[in-house]
Amino acid sequence: MSRVYICSCFGVTEQQVKKHAADGACTPRQIASACKAGTDCGSCVRRIQALLGRGANSRGELVEQGEPIRAALDEAA
């Protein structure tokens, strides 16, 4: 079985992210607290969101929901 790295900065694999999700982490921030994934360059945050079943919202969707765009982006990181 090959390892698929989600976070190159900290060497976190897809399997590790899925394990943390199974253990109760349900947001990118909770995954970051569990294993640091997404806390350095941030390029893996969208992949983490996809694994958690949370698609990244487009800017237009955030505006329609009345969400402050900056706050929603900070939450994703």
For each residue, the residues with C-beta under 8 A, 3 or more apart:
1:
2:
3: 13 14 15
4: 13 14 15
5: 8 11 12 13 14
6: 12 13 14 16 17 37 44 47 48 51
7: 10 11 12 35 36 37 38 40 44 48
8: 5 11 43 44
9: 36 37 39 40 41 44
10: 7 35 36 37 39 40
11: 5 7 8
12: 5 6 7 16 17 35 36 37 44
13: 3 4 5 6 16 17
14: 3 4 5 6 17 18 51
15: 3 4 18 19
16: 6 12 13 19 20 35 37
17: 6 12 13 14 20 21 31 35 37 48 51
18: 14 15 21 22 51
19: 15 16 22 23
20: 16 17 23 25 30 31 34 35
21: 17 18 24 25 26 31 51 52
22: 18 19
23: 19 20 34
24: 21 30
25: 20 21 30 31 33 34
26: 21 30 52
27: 30 31 52 54 75
28: 31 32 38 45 48 49 52 54 75 76 77
29: 32 33 75 77
30: 20 24 25 26 27 33 34
31: 17 20 21 25 27 28 34 35 37 38 48 52
32: 28 29 35 36 37 38 39
33: 25 29 30
34: 20 23 25 30 31
35: 7 10 12 16 17 20 31 32
36: 7 9 10 12 32 39 40
37: 6 7 9 10 12 16 17 31 32 44 48
38: 7 28 31 32 42 44 45 48 77
39: 9 10 32 36 42
40: 7 9 10 36
41: 9 44
42: 38 39 45 77
43: 8
44: 6 7 8 9 12 37 38 41 47 48
45: 28 38 42 48 49 76 77
46: 49 50 56
47: 6 44 50 51
48: 6 7 17 28 31 37 38 44 45 51 52
49: 28 45 46 52 54 55 56 76
50: 46 47 53 54 55
51: 6 14 17 18 21 47 48
52: 21 26 27 28 31 48 49
53: 50
54: 27 28 49 50
55: 49 50
56: 46 49 76
57: 61 62 65 67 72
58: 61 62
59: 62 63 69
60: 63 64
61: 57 58 64 65
62: 57 58 59 65 67 69 72
63: 59 60 66 67 69
64: 60 61
65: 57 61 62
66: 63
67: 57 62 63 71 72
68: 71 72
69: 59 62 63 72 73
70: 73 74
71: 67 68 74 75
72: 57 62 67 68 69 75 76
73: 69 70 76 77
74: 70 71 77
75: 27 28 29 71 72
76: 28 45 49 56 72 73
77: 28 29 38 42 45 73 74
